Amino acid sequence: MRIVGLTGGIASGKSTVSNLFKSHDIPVVDADVVARVCFFFLMFFTFLDFAFNLSKTLSSSVLLGFELPGGVEEREWWMEKSC
């Protein structure tokens, strides 16, 4: 299986080539869509934390969906810097 990355400046035809791939049933992963989804979930959990103070009741792994590296001090530092 080949993996191809589309790069280029504004109006260089990336979307056109991507749509061409899609029309031939070639799987396409759009990094812009992935970034928007990640940003949405980050903002959603930030809002929940602000509204319900979840960081005091839930662990960081539950809030973020993955375990943060390091010990308790590193996790607390990360949570302070990310909110």
FENQUI-V108666 format. One record per backbone hydrogen bond with DSSP energy under -1.0 kcal/mol. NH is the residue of the N-H (numbers start at 1). CO is the residue of the C=O. E is the energy in kcal/mol with one decimal. If there is no record, write none. Layout:
# FENQUI-V108666
NH_CO_E ; NH_CO_E
This chain:
# FENQUI-V108666
12_9_-1.2 ; 17_13_-2.4 ; 18_14_-2.5 ; 19_15_-2.7 ; 20_16_-1.9 ; 21_17_-2.4 ; 22_18_-2.4 ; 23_19_-2.2 ; 25_22_-1.9 ; 26_21_-2.5 ; 34_30_-2.0 ; 35_31_-2.5 ; 36_32_-2.2 ; 37_33_-2.4 ; 38_34_-2.4 ; 39_35_-2.5 ; 40_36_-2.5 ; 41_37_-2.4 ; 42_38_-2.3 ; 43_39_-2.6 ; 44_40_-2.7 ; 45_41_-2.7 ; 46_42_-2.0 ; 47_43_-2.4 ; 48_44_-2.5 ; 49_45_-2.5 ; 50_46_-2.4 ; 51_47_-3.3 ; 52_48_-2.9 ; 53_49_-1.8 ; 56_53_-1.2 ; 57_54_-1.3 ; 58_54_-3.3 ; 63_59_-2.0 ; 64_60_-2.8 ; 65_61_-1.5 ; 75_71_-2.0 ; 76_72_-2.6 ; 77_73_-2.3 ; 78_74_-2.5 ; 79_75_-2.6 ; 80_76_-2.2 ; 81_77_-2.3 ; 82_78_-2.0
